[in-house]
Amino acid sequence: MISGIGREAAVFLYAGLSGMALLLVYQVLTCLRQVIRHSSLAVGVEDFIFWIGTSVYLFRQMYKTTYGSVRWFFILGVAAGALAEYSCAILLKKICRMMKKKLEKYGKNR
């Protein structure tokens, strides 16, 4: 059993992974909204359901890792994980745009 700072580092890691998972789910939700147009009411209901699910998921994760006590490093871990996921998504989009431009340029040269 891990104790002390090692346990807190593991909790921070789990919190970061939770933040990444939540942002990924929300990005999929917004992508689906772009593919299939929704009314304002539908978007509101989807967001409400997402945030209820998010709160249940985070409470469950917090209960499993910190035995239900609110720890700042758990909250910071969730935020850091979401920020890391967001940064990776932006980087991936830039790489895809660059590859698309290169492929288009390569196609014009043929």
VMD Tcl script that draws the C-alpha trace (Angstrom):
set ca {
  {0.00 0.00 0.00}
  {1.35 3.39 -0.98}
  {1.39 6.00 1.77}
  {2.39 9.62 2.21}
  {3.44 11.70 -0.75}
  {3.34 8.69 -3.09}
  {-0.34 8.23 -2.35}
  {-1.03 11.90 -2.98}
  {0.87 11.73 -6.27}
  {-1.23 8.72 -7.31}
  {-4.41 10.60 -6.40}
  {-3.19 13.60 -8.43}
  {-2.56 11.29 -11.39}
  {-6.03 9.74 -11.13}
  {-7.55 13.21 -10.87}
  {-5.64 14.32 -13.96}
  {-6.87 11.30 -15.90}
  {-10.40 12.07 -14.74}
  {-10.09 15.64 -15.99}
  {-8.79 14.39 -19.34}
  {-11.65 11.93 -19.67}
  {-14.27 14.56 -18.88}
  {-12.90 17.06 -21.37}
  {-12.67 14.35 -24.03}
  {-16.33 13.44 -23.47}
  {-17.32 17.11 -23.72}
  {-15.30 17.53 -26.93}
  {-17.11 14.54 -28.43}
  {-20.41 16.09 -27.37}
  {-19.56 19.41 -29.03}
  {-18.37 17.58 -32.15}
  {-21.71 15.79 -32.35}
  {-23.43 19.15 -32.03}
  {-21.54 20.41 -35.06}
  {-22.45 17.33 -37.10}
  {-26.10 17.22 -36.02}
  {-27.66 20.64 -35.42}
  {-29.46 21.02 -32.10}
  {-31.97 23.54 -30.83}
  {-31.05 25.71 -27.86}
  {-33.31 23.62 -25.64}
  {-31.58 20.39 -26.71}
  {-28.16 21.91 -26.08}
  {-29.28 23.04 -22.63}
  {-30.64 19.60 -21.76}
  {-27.46 17.92 -23.03}
  {-25.29 20.27 -20.97}
  {-27.43 19.73 -17.89}
  {-27.15 15.94 -18.25}
  {-23.39 16.24 -18.89}
  {-22.83 18.32 -15.74}
  {-24.95 16.02 -13.60}
  {-22.95 13.06 -14.95}
  {-19.71 14.94 -14.39}
  {-20.56 15.71 -10.78}
  {-21.51 12.09 -10.10}
  {-18.33 10.82 -11.81}
  {-16.04 13.26 -9.95}
  {-17.73 12.53 -6.62}
  {-17.23 8.81 -7.21}
  {-13.59 9.30 -8.16}
  {-13.01 11.56 -5.18}
  {-14.69 9.06 -2.86}
  {-12.58 6.19 -4.20}
  {-9.26 8.03 -4.06}
  {-9.53 10.40 -1.08}
  {-12.32 8.63 0.80}
  {-14.73 11.47 0.17}
  {-12.66 14.33 1.55}
  {-12.17 17.31 -0.73}
  {-8.46 17.79 -1.37}
  {-7.06 20.73 -3.30}
  {-4.60 18.55 -5.14}
  {-7.51 16.47 -6.46}
  {-9.23 19.58 -7.79}
  {-5.93 20.87 -9.23}
  {-5.33 17.44 -10.77}
  {-8.69 17.53 -12.55}
  {-7.96 21.04 -13.85}
  {-4.42 20.08 -14.91}
  {-5.71 17.00 -16.71}
  {-8.34 19.02 -18.56}
  {-5.71 21.62 -19.50}
  {-3.36 18.89 -20.75}
  {-6.15 17.34 -22.83}
  {-7.04 20.74 -24.28}
  {-3.40 21.45 -25.16}
  {-3.06 18.04 -26.83}
  {-6.24 18.64 -28.83}
  {-4.97 22.01 -30.07}
  {-1.61 20.49 -31.00}
  {-3.31 17.61 -32.81}
  {-5.49 20.03 -34.79}
  {-2.41 22.03 -35.84}
  {-0.62 18.87 -36.93}
  {-3.65 17.75 -38.93}
  {-3.90 21.15 -40.64}
  {-0.21 21.04 -41.55}
  {-0.51 17.52 -42.93}
  {-3.60 18.49 -44.91}
  {-1.78 21.47 -46.45}
  {1.22 19.33 -47.34}
  {-1.00 16.66 -48.89}
  {-2.91 19.28 -50.88}
  {0.38 20.80 -52.06}
  {1.66 17.34 -52.97}
  {-1.54 16.63 -54.89}
  {-1.23 19.87 -56.90}
  {2.36 19.06 -57.87}
  {1.41 15.76 -59.49}
}
mol new
graphics top color blue
foreach p $ca { graphics top sphere $p radius 0.5 }
foreach p [lrange $ca 0 end-1] q [lrange $ca 1 end] { graphics top cylinder $p $q radius 0.2 }
display resetview
